[in-house]
């Protein structure tokens, strides 16, 4: 690549990462928004829909652990190209489904291919950002999950009202190919990028160093070795327990408002748009808060864990949703709690970038995200069972209230485990451990 030098090129790269995540979540959210329409046409039960969610998340789990390993070996540029092209095709193939089985197969394909986004994105952040900027970069990257849902809330009703559900999948699925054109033209790693100024390259490189020896030695990792570190298990805990909560809100929230407050998903939904817009603020704000603590002199790990504890306590607010008397009270409660979830999620992801060398980031991220997807695969079965049971008893709202209580209490439980796994660790000692152990593999 040639051309004039561009200052702050890393933020252009981050814009591409945010865009990729936006498209990723746009494509996966379509089925949840079309649920009220498709369950009428295909007579789905809550358990049928839970099966579709499980099919996606199970495939996503397999994909995450595979993509993490794959991208650490082939690199972020080709990894992203393969992943985005494949998930775009799989998204469009939903239009050909005519049964629960057909949609299930399409969801499996989408889950396997969309899984490349997280490990590729986190590895790119590790390559392009100094340590002090990574939490903010991760927060913005994570905000793409909310942007995707917000855009879906806008365009799905428009396409559905003018065409049909088949066209929703075809049009949204094609957007990824436009992103690929820009990615192929713009991206390369900093050391090979001809548009990167020397000043910015030095700023990135100097801000990433563990020490001179580690920079040279940490190049190859035996994947199974990662499971011997308590820090890996801390990340796994944060993902397996709490990713299913966000997936629950992502896939069932449209149905919750449709059944409880008669929300018509064929129209624009200001209620859902407000909720998911607030998650953007939580994602960015969560990264900013822990980075602010670090700038004030806090040790990195202490700052991240303190932020996580504060967010876990704040999440207890969701327990009050069962006492809300109208839709807008629920909107206020869920806007706050989902924003806090994204603040939590940003700091969990940043822990990996803080505690592991960049050569291991994609693999560790893939392992943890895979664990979250496993939880996301099992939790929908429980959700479907609870909602069908309460629906048959004529008390569907009671089922949602029970699920809100479970969601609210899980964060403190997860934080306790994470704290116990990392209480004797800090960044320096972990980097020394990585240097001595990983360099032997």
N, C-alpha and C positions, 0 to 999 in steps of 0.2 A: 504494500500500500504506500502511496506517495501523496504529496500534497503539503500545504502549509501546516505549520505547527499550530496546535490548538491548546490553549491554556485550560487547566482543570478538565482534562479529557476524561478523567475517572468518573465525573458526574454525568457525562454523556453515556458512558458504559452503564452506569447505574440506571439511567433512564430506560435503556434497553431491557435491563433486568426487570424493572418495575412493569414495563409493557408486556414482557413475556408472562409474568405472573398474573397480570390482569387478564390476558387472553386465556391462560390456563384455567383460571377460576370462572371466567365467563363460560367456557365450554362445559365445565363440570356442573355448573349451577343450573343449566338449562332444564335438566330433567326435573329438578325440584320445583321450578317455576311452572313447568307444564303439568305437574302432578294433578292438580284439580281437573284439567282438561283430559289428560290421558286416563285417569282412573275412571272417568265416566265412559270413555270410548272403549276401554278394555276391561272394565269392571274389576279394577284392582282392589285388594284389601290393603290394610296397613301392613300386614305381614308380607304381601307381594312386593310392596314398595321397599320394605326393609330388606328383602332378598336382593333387590336391585342395588341398594346402597351397599350391601355386603359384597356383592359381586365386584363393584367398583373398588371398594376399599381393600378387599382381599388381593385383587390384582395390583392395586397401588402399592401394597406392602411388598409384594414380590418384586415389583418394578423398582421401588426405592433402593432396596438392598443391592439389586443388580446394577442399576444405573450408577450408584455411588462407586462401586468397584470399577465399572466400565469407564466413567468419566475421569477418574484418577489416572487411568492408563492412556486414554486417547486424547484427553484435553477438553477444555470447555467449548472451544469453537465447533469442532465436529460433533461433540456430544449434543450440544444445543440444536444443531441442524437436524440431526437424526430424530431427536425427541420431538421437536416442534412439528416437523413434517409428518411424523407418524401420528401424533395425537390429533392433528388437524384432519387427517383422513378418517381416523376413528370417530371423531365427532360428527363428521358428515354422514358416516354409515348408519347413525341412529335413525336417519330418515327412512331407511329400508326395513326397520323392525316392524313386526306385526303382532307380537305376542310378548309375554313376560320373558320367555326364553330368548327371543330375538333381542329385546332390549338388554337382557342380562349379558349376552355375548358382546354386544356393543359396549356395554359398561366395562366389561373385562378388558377389552382392547384399549379403551380410553384410559383406564387405570394404569395398565402396564406402561403406556407411552407417556402419559402426563407426569409420571414419577421422575422423569429426568430433570424437571425444572428446579426442584429444591437443591439437590446436590450440585448441579451445574451452577446455579445462582450463588450458592454459598462459597463454592470454590472460586468463582469469579471475584467475589468480594474479598476473599483472602488474598487473591493475586493483585488486586487493584487498589486496596485501601490500607493505609497505615492503621495500626492497632487502635489509636485514639478516635478514629472516625468510623470504626466498624459497626458499633452499636447503632449509630444514626443511619448508616448505609443499610444495615440489616432491617431496621425499622421501616425505611422507605421501601425496600424490597418486599417486606412482609405486607406493607400497605396495599400492594398490588392485589392481594387476595380480596380486599374490600372493594377496590376499584372494579374488579371483574364482576362482583355481585351487583354493584350499583349500576354498571353499564347494562348488565343483563336485565335488571329491573326496568330499564328504559326501553331497550330495543325489543325484548321478547313480546311485550304487549303490542308494540307497533307492527312487528312482523306477523304476529298471530292474528291481529284484527284485519290486516290487509291480505294475508295469504293463508297460511295454515301451519300446523305444528311441524310438518315435514320441512317446509322452507326455513323454519327457525333453526333447525340443525344444519341445514345446508349453508345458509348465509353466515352463521356464526362460526362454523367450522372452517370456512375459507379464509378467515382473517389471519390465521397463523402464517399463511404463505406470504402475506405482505410483510410481516415482521421478518421473515427469513431473508428477504432481499436486503433489508437494512443491516441485519446482523452479519451477513456474509461480507458486505462491503466495509463495515466499520470496525469489526472486532479483530484484535490479536492480543497476545499477552504483552505486558509492558516492555519486557526486554527486547521484543521484536517489533514494537510498534513505531512506525516511522513518523506518525503525526504527534507523538508524545514529546513534549519539551524535555530537555535535559534536567531542568529545574524540577519539574513535576516527577520525573522518574526517580530522581534522588530523594525527593520528599517521600514518595511511596516506599522505596527500597529501604531507606534509613528507618522508617517508622514500622517496618515489618521484622526487623532483625531480632532473632533470639540471641545469638552470639555468632561470631565468625565461624566457629567450628560447626555449630548446628546447621548453619545455612548450607554448608557443604555436605554434611553427613546424612541429613534427613532427606532421603530421596526415594527409598523404596520401603514399603511396609507390608508385612504379612498381615492380611486382612483379619485373620482370627486372633492375632495378637491384641487387637483393639479391645477385645472382650475381657482382657485381663486387667483393665484399668477401671477403678471405681468411678472415675470421671465419665467414662462411657456409659456406665450404668445410671449415673445421675441424669444424664441427658435422656436415656431410654425411659426412665421413670417419668420425667416431665412430659414426654411425648405420649407414652402409652396410656397414661391416665387422663390427659387433658385434651389431646387432639380430638378424641371422640365427642367431647362436649361441643367444640366448635362445629364439627361436622353435623352434629344433631341440630344445632341452630341453623346451619347453612341449608340442610336438606328438608327440615321439618317446619321451619319458621313460616314459610308461605302457607303451608297447609294449616298450621296452628291459627293464623289470622283468618284464613278462609273459613275454617270450621267454627271458630270461637266468636269471631267478630264479623263474619259474612263478607270478608274481603274478596273482591272480584279480581282474580289475577289476569283477566283479559284487559284490565285497565292499569294505568300507572298507579303505583302504590306509594304515596308519600310516607306512610308508616314505616315500611321496610327500607325505603331510601334513607330516612333519617337514621334508623338503627345502624345500617351498614356504613353510612357516612361517618358516624361517630367512631367506628372501628378504625378508620384511617387515622384519626387523631390519637387514638390509643396506641396504635402501632408506632407512630413516629414519636409520640410523647414518652412512651415507655423506654425507647432507646435513648432519647435525650436525657431522661431523668437519671439513669444509671451512669451515663457518660458525664453528666454534671457532677455527680458524686465523685467520680474518678478525678475530674479536674480540680476538685476541692481537696484532693489529697488522699481520698479513700483508696485502700488496696482494691485491685480490680475485682477479685472474687467476692470480697465483702460487699462491694457496691452492687454487684449483680444480685447476690442473695438477699440483700436488704430490700432491693427493689421488688424481688419476687415475693418476699414476705408481705410487704405492704400491699401488693396487688392481690395476694391470696386473701388477705383480710377484707379488702374492698369488695371482693367477689361475693361475699356473704350477702350483699345487697339483693342478689337474685332470689333469695328466699322470700322476699316481700312481694314477689310477683303474684303469689297465690291470693294476696289480699287486695289486689287491684280491682277496681270496680268498673273500669272502662278501658277501651283500647289505648288511649293516649297515656294513661298511667303505665300500662305495660310497655309502651314505646319508650317512655322515659327510663324505666327500670332496665329494660334489655339494651337500650342504647348505652347506658353506663357500664353494664356488666360485660357486654361484648367488647366494648372499647378496652376495658381492663384486661380481658382475655388476650387481646392482641398485644397489649403492653407486656403481659407475661410471656407470650410467645416470642416476641422480639428478643427478650433477654435470655430465654432458653436457647435460642439459636446462637446468640452472641457468645454464650458460654463455650460453645464448641470452638469458635474462632479464637477465643481468648486462651483456651486451655490446650489446644493441639496445634502442631505446626501445619502450615497451609497444605503440605503434601498429604496430610491425613484428613483434612477438613471434609472433603467430599465423601469419603468412606464413612466417617463417624456420623456425618449428617444423614447419610443414607440409612445407616443402621438405626439411628434414633427415629427418623421419619418413618421407616418401615415399622418400627414398634408402635408408633402412633396410628399407623394404618391398620395394624392388627387389632388394636383397641377399637378403632373405627369400624372394623369388620364385625366384631362381636357385639358392640353396644347397640347397633340398629336392631339386632334380633331381640334384645331386651326391650328396646323402645317399641318395636312392633307388637310384642306380646303385651306390654303394659297398656298401650293405647287401644288395641283390639279388646282387651279384657274390660277396660273401663268404658269403652264405647258400647259393648254389649250390655253393660249394666246401666247405660244411659247417662254416664258421667264422664264424658271424654275430657272435660276440663280438669277433672280430678287426676287423670293420668298425666297430663302436662304438668300440673302442680307438683306431683311426686317427682317427676324428672327434674324440675327446676331445683328442688331441694337437694337431690343427689348431686347435681352439677355444682351447686354452691359450696358444698362441703368438701368436694374433692381436692380443691386447690391447696388448702392447708395440709391435708394428708400428704399430697405430693411434695410440698415444700419440706415437710419434716423428713421425708426419706432423702431428698436431695441434700439437705443440710447434713444429715448423718453420713452420707457417702463422701462429702467434700469437706468435712469440718477440719481435717488435718492437712488439707492440701492448699497450696497457693500456686500462683502462676510459675514462679521461679522453680520450685521443687518439681513441679510437673514437667517443666521443660528439660530439667536435668534428667529426669526419668526417661523422657522420650528420647533424648540424645543418646543415652547409654543403651537403651533397650532396642529402639527402632533401628538404630544404625547397624545393629548386628544382623538384621534380617535381610 
